[in-house]
């Protein structure tokens, strides 16, 4: 007989539908249906209207009809603390909250005011209490909620640890969702490794990350699990300065994590490898051969995380990225698409290399 004191939690990476109709394969829906709780990161509001924020260069919003996809995935909760949830102002946030509520999907990490955004969401599964927290890093453009305006719950290490310890005292399984990291980096920032471990030490069972838009490694730390980035599960077409942004093959790869937990520890976990087809908005599983190759790559991404000299490793990784980008920029065609995003990326990598 199945252990009543074990629950299964499933997590996806970034989800942005865009305006197109999205199709998810039955195999993926069957995988998530096995979980007692399914948590997604909803990148941007589900809204037909809203006022685009003037302080943002990129504005993402999705067709509300794609709420049907979240229902097919058996979604229990949507994490809203990210850098695009507020792209379309208070109207976009309100429409998203109303739509999720209508479809019996809990929301966490975002709201019409600070108190709402900071409030955890709690579940009871197989007699076990589960507390879900959602945070967004301010340095990547996450808009903080205020007493008057809609926004997100912002990363604050001290407050995060205090909140975790409060809910652990009530025997909750605490799950922390964080929107963090550097776009297209396959390795987490050194300070995020430190933060993830601090949160596990404070009592969290799982820390799950997103935002880099590519897969990063994971680590089993003490009795917990840190998933640094699960990649783009669904990411529709989007535009910057009126130009379509091309996504790489790595941007179309993702993991769905299925984690079995008890009140005290992570018992086991497994990954389902998915791929977004380049010619249509369809998400499928990969072949057994491709899955094995991806598992090997994933283990390769995990290895450096345990190194005592990880900061040195990371700076060397950043230096290699700068060199490769410099080589690409020498090609005349690159300058046709040169825009502010490249300057931001160069500034970030330069800071990482020499800080």
C-alpha positions as CSV (number, residue, x, y, z in Angstrom):
1,X,0.0,0.0,0.0
2,X,1.3,3.5,-0.9
3,X,2.8,5.4,2.0
4,X,0.3,8.0,3.2
5,X,3.1,10.2,4.4
6,X,4.6,10.7,1.0
7,X,3.3,13.2,-1.5
8,X,4.4,13.8,-5.1
9,X,5.0,17.3,-6.4
10,X,5.5,18.3,-10.1
11,X,7.2,21.5,-11.3
12,X,7.6,23.0,-14.8
13,X,9.8,25.8,-16.0
14,X,8.8,29.1,-17.6
15,X,5.4,29.3,-19.2
16,X,4.5,32.1,-21.7
17,X,1.8,31.2,-24.2
18,X,1.7,34.3,-26.3
19,X,-1.3,34.8,-28.6
20,X,-1.1,31.4,-30.3
21,X,-3.0,28.2,-29.5
22,X,-0.7,25.8,-27.6
23,X,-0.8,22.0,-27.7
24,X,0.8,19.8,-25.1
25,X,1.3,16.1,-25.8
26,X,-0.8,13.5,-23.8
27,X,2.4,11.9,-22.4
28,X,3.2,15.2,-20.6
29,X,-0.3,15.5,-19.2
30,X,-0.2,11.9,-18.0
31,X,3.1,12.6,-16.2
32,X,1.9,15.7,-14.4
33,X,-1.4,13.9,-13.5
34,X,0.5,11.5,-11.4
35,X,1.5,14.3,-9.0
36,X,-0.6,15.3,-6.0
37,X,0.4,19.0,-6.6
38,X,1.5,20.6,-9.9
39,X,3.2,24.0,-9.7
40,X,4.1,26.2,-12.7
41,X,5.8,29.6,-13.2
42,X,3.4,31.8,-15.2
43,X,5.6,34.2,-17.1
44,X,3.4,37.2,-17.9
45,X,-0.3,37.9,-17.4
46,X,-3.2,36.1,-19.0
47,X,-5.1,39.1,-20.2
48,X,-6.6,40.5,-23.4
49,X,-6.1,44.1,-22.2
50,X,-4.0,46.4,-20.0
51,X,-1.8,49.4,-20.1
52,X,1.9,48.5,-21.0
53,X,4.3,49.8,-18.4
54,X,6.4,52.7,-19.6
55,X,9.5,51.5,-17.6
56,X,9.6,48.2,-19.5
57,X,11.1,47.6,-23.0
58,X,9.5,44.1,-23.4
59,X,5.8,43.5,-22.7
60,X,4.6,39.9,-22.5
61,X,0.9,38.8,-22.3
62,X,-0.9,35.6,-23.2
63,X,-4.2,34.7,-24.7
64,X,-6.5,33.9,-21.7
65,X,-8.0,30.9,-23.7
66,X,-4.7,29.1,-23.0
67,X,-5.9,28.6,-19.4
68,X,-7.1,25.4,-20.9
69,X,-3.5,24.2,-21.1
70,X,-2.9,24.7,-17.4
71,X,-6.1,22.7,-16.7
72,X,-4.8,19.9,-19.0
73,X,-1.6,19.8,-16.9
74,X,-3.6,19.4,-13.7
75,X,-2.1,22.7,-12.5
76,X,-2.7,23.3,-8.7
77,X,-0.8,26.6,-8.4
78,X,0.7,29.3,-10.6
79,X,3.7,31.3,-9.3
80,X,3.4,35.0,-10.4
81,X,6.6,36.5,-8.9
82,X,8.6,37.1,-12.1
83,X,9.8,40.0,-14.3
84,X,6.9,40.0,-16.7
85,X,3.8,39.5,-14.6
86,X,3.3,43.3,-14.3
87,X,4.1,44.2,-17.9
88,X,0.5,45.2,-18.5
89,X,-0.2,47.0,-15.2
90,X,-2.8,46.4,-12.6
91,X,-5.4,45.4,-15.2
92,X,-3.2,42.5,-16.4
93,X,-2.5,41.3,-12.9
94,X,-6.2,41.5,-11.9
95,X,-7.4,39.7,-15.0
96,X,-4.8,36.9,-14.4
97,X,-5.9,36.5,-10.7
98,X,-9.6,36.4,-11.7
99,X,-9.0,33.8,-14.4
100,X,-6.9,31.5,-12.2
101,X,-9.5,31.7,-9.4
102,X,-12.3,30.9,-11.8
103,X,-10.4,27.8,-12.9
104,X,-9.6,26.7,-9.3
105,X,-5.8,27.3,-9.7
106,X,-4.2,29.0,-6.7
107,X,-1.9,32.0,-7.3
108,X,1.1,32.9,-5.2
109,X,3.8,35.6,-5.3
110,X,1.8,38.3,-7.1
111,X,-1.2,40.4,-6.2
112,X,-2.9,43.8,-6.2
113,X,-1.0,44.9,-3.1
114,X,2.0,44.0,-1.0
115,X,0.1,42.0,1.6
116,X,-1.5,39.9,-1.1
117,X,1.7,39.3,-3.0
118,X,3.6,38.2,0.1
119,X,0.9,35.7,1.2
120,X,1.9,32.0,0.9
121,X,-0.6,29.5,-0.5
122,X,-1.1,26.3,1.6
123,X,-2.4,22.9,0.5
124,X,-3.4,19.7,2.3
125,X,-2.4,16.5,0.3
126,X,-2.8,13.1,1.8
127,X,-2.9,14.6,5.3
128,X,0.3,16.5,4.8
129,X,0.4,20.3,4.9
130,X,2.3,22.0,2.0
131,X,3.3,25.6,2.0
132,X,4.3,27.3,-1.3
133,X,6.2,30.6,-1.4
134,X,7.1,32.6,-4.6
135,X,9.7,35.3,-5.0
136,X,11.2,37.3,-7.9
137,X,14.6,38.9,-8.0
138,X,14.5,42.7,-8.3
139,X,17.7,43.0,-10.4
140,X,16.0,41.2,-13.3
141,X,13.1,43.7,-13.5
142,X,10.6,42.1,-11.1
143,X,8.1,44.8,-10.1
144,X,7.6,44.9,-6.3
145,X,4.1,45.2,-5.0
146,X,3.3,48.2,-2.8
147,X,0.4,49.0,-0.5
148,X,-1.4,50.7,-3.4
149,X,-0.2,49.0,-6.6
150,X,-0.1,45.5,-7.9
151,X,3.2,43.7,-8.1
152,X,5.3,40.8,-6.9
153,X,6.9,39.3,-3.8
154,X,10.6,40.3,-3.9
155,X,13.6,38.3,-3.0
156,X,14.8,39.3,0.5
157,X,17.0,36.5,2.0
158,X,16.4,37.5,5.7
159,X,12.6,37.8,5.3
160,X,12.5,34.5,3.2
161,X,14.3,32.6,5.9
162,X,12.0,34.0,8.6
163,X,8.9,33.0,6.6
164,X,10.2,29.5,6.0
165,X,11.0,29.0,9.7
166,X,7.5,30.2,10.6
167,X,5.8,27.7,8.4
168,X,8.1,24.8,9.2
169,X,7.1,25.1,12.9
170,X,3.6,24.1,11.8
171,X,5.0,20.9,10.2
172,X,4.6,22.2,6.7
173,X,6.5,20.9,3.7
174,X,7.8,24.2,2.5
175,X,8.4,24.8,-1.3
176,X,10.1,28.0,-2.4
177,X,9.8,29.1,-6.0
178,X,12.3,31.8,-7.2
179,X,12.6,33.8,-10.4
180,X,16.4,34.4,-10.5
181,X,19.6,34.0,-12.5
182,X,21.1,35.2,-15.8
183,X,19.4,34.7,-19.1
184,X,20.9,31.8,-21.2
185,X,23.4,30.9,-18.6
186,X,23.7,27.1,-18.1
187,X,25.2,27.6,-14.6
188,X,23.7,29.4,-11.6
189,X,25.2,32.6,-10.1
190,X,27.4,31.8,-7.1
191,X,25.3,33.9,-4.8
192,X,22.2,31.9,-5.8
193,X,23.8,28.6,-4.9
194,X,24.5,30.2,-1.4
195,X,20.9,31.5,-1.2
196,X,19.4,28.1,-2.2
197,X,21.4,26.3,0.5
198,X,20.4,28.9,3.1
199,X,16.8,28.3,2.4
200,X,17.1,24.6,2.7
201,X,19.0,25.2,6.0
202,X,16.1,27.3,7.2
203,X,13.7,24.4,6.6
204,X,12.6,24.5,3.0
205,X,12.3,21.0,1.4
206,X,12.5,22.1,-2.3
207,X,13.8,25.3,-3.9
208,X,12.8,25.5,-7.6
209,X,14.2,28.2,-9.9
210,X,13.4,29.7,-13.3
211,X,14.2,32.7,-15.5
212,X,17.5,31.7,-17.3
213,X,15.3,30.2,-20.1
214,X,17.8,27.3,-20.4
215,X,18.2,24.2,-18.2
216,X,20.6,24.4,-15.3
217,X,21.8,21.8,-12.9
218,X,20.4,20.7,-9.6
219,X,21.8,19.6,-6.2
220,X,20.6,17.4,-3.3
221,X,21.6,19.5,-0.3
222,X,21.1,18.0,3.2
223,X,17.6,16.6,3.0
224,X,16.4,19.0,0.4
225,X,16.6,19.6,-3.4
226,X,17.5,22.7,-5.3
227,X,16.5,22.9,-8.9
228,X,18.3,25.9,-10.3
229,X,16.4,26.2,-13.6
230,X,14.0,23.9,-15.4
231,X,14.2,25.9,-18.7
232,X,11.4,27.1,-21.0
233,X,8.5,24.6,-20.8
234,X,6.3,26.8,-23.1
235,X,7.5,30.0,-24.6
236,X,5.6,31.6,-27.4
237,X,6.8,34.2,-30.0
238,X,7.6,37.6,-28.6
239,X,9.0,40.9,-30.0
240,X,11.5,43.5,-28.8
241,X,11.4,46.9,-30.4
242,X,9.0,45.6,-33.0
243,X,11.4,42.8,-34.1
244,X,10.8,39.1,-33.5
245,X,13.3,37.5,-31.1
246,X,14.6,34.2,-32.2
247,X,14.9,31.5,-29.6
248,X,17.8,29.0,-29.7
249,X,17.5,25.2,-29.6
250,X,18.5,25.4,-25.9
251,X,15.6,27.8,-25.3
252,X,13.1,25.1,-26.5
253,X,14.3,22.4,-24.1
254,X,12.9,21.9,-20.6
255,X,12.5,19.6,-17.7
256,X,9.5,18.7,-15.7
257,X,10.5,17.6,-12.2
258,X,8.5,15.1,-10.3
259,X,9.6,15.0,-6.6
260,X,8.4,12.6,-3.9
261,X,8.7,14.2,-0.4
262,X,7.9,13.4,3.2
263,X,7.6,15.9,6.1
264,X,11.4,15.7,6.7
265,X,13.1,15.1,3.4
266,X,13.1,14.5,-0.4
267,X,12.6,10.8,-0.9
268,X,13.2,10.6,-4.7
269,X,12.8,12.6,-7.9
270,X,12.8,12.1,-11.7
271,X,12.7,14.3,-14.8
272,X,10.7,14.3,-17.9
273,X,12.6,15.9,-20.8
274,X,10.4,18.0,-23.2
275,X,10.9,20.0,-26.4
276,X,8.9,22.8,-28.0
277,X,8.7,22.2,-31.7
278,X,10.3,25.0,-33.7
279,X,7.6,25.2,-36.4
280,X,4.5,25.1,-34.1
281,X,3.4,25.7,-30.6
282,X,3.4,22.1,-29.6
283,X,5.3,20.6,-26.6
284,X,6.3,17.0,-26.8
285,X,8.5,14.5,-24.9
286,X,11.8,13.4,-26.5
287,X,12.9,10.0,-27.6
288,X,14.5,7.5,-25.2
289,X,17.9,8.1,-27.0
290,X,17.6,11.9,-26.7
291,X,16.5,11.6,-23.1
292,X,19.7,9.6,-22.2
293,X,21.8,12.2,-24.0
294,X,20.1,15.0,-22.1
295,X,20.5,13.2,-18.7
296,X,24.3,13.0,-19.4
297,X,24.3,16.8,-20.2
298,X,22.3,17.5,-17.0
299,X,24.8,15.6,-14.9
300,X,27.6,17.6,-16.5
301,X,25.8,20.8,-15.5
302,X,25.5,19.5,-11.9
303,X,29.2,18.6,-11.4
304,X,30.7,22.1,-10.9
305,X,28.0,23.2,-8.4
306,X,29.7,21.1,-5.7
307,X,33.2,22.6,-6.3
308,X,34.8,24.6,-3.5
309,X,36.1,26.9,-6.2
310,X,32.8,27.4,-8.0
311,X,33.2,31.2,-8.1
312,X,36.4,30.8,-10.1
313,X,34.8,28.2,-12.3
314,X,31.9,30.6,-12.9
315,X,34.1,33.5,-13.8
316,X,36.0,31.3,-16.3
317,X,32.6,30.3,-17.8
318,X,31.6,34.0,-18.2
319,X,35.0,34.7,-19.8
320,X,34.4,32.0,-22.4
321,X,30.9,33.4,-23.1
322,X,32.4,36.9,-23.7
323,X,35.0,35.4,-26.1
324,X,32.4,33.4,-28.0
325,X,30.1,36.5,-28.3
326,X,33.0,38.6,-29.5
327,X,33.7,36.2,-32.3
328,X,30.0,36.2,-33.3
329,X,29.9,40.0,-33.2
330,X,32.7,40.1,-35.8
331,X,30.2,38.7,-38.4
332,X,28.5,41.7,-40.2
333,X,25.1,40.1,-40.0
334,X,25.2,40.3,-36.2
335,X,25.2,44.1,-36.3
336,X,21.9,44.2,-38.2
337,X,20.2,42.9,-35.1
338,X,22.4,44.7,-32.5
339,X,20.2,46.4,-29.9
340,X,20.1,47.4,-26.2
341,X,19.7,43.8,-25.1
342,X,23.2,42.9,-26.3
343,X,24.6,45.9,-24.4
344,X,22.8,44.8,-21.2
345,X,24.1,41.2,-21.6
346,X,27.7,42.5,-22.2
347,X,27.5,44.8,-19.1
348,X,26.3,41.9,-17.0
349,X,29.0,39.5,-18.1
350,X,31.7,42.1,-17.7
351,X,30.5,42.8,-14.1
352,X,30.5,39.1,-13.3
353,X,34.0,38.6,-14.7
354,X,35.7,41.4,-12.7
355,X,33.6,41.9,-9.6
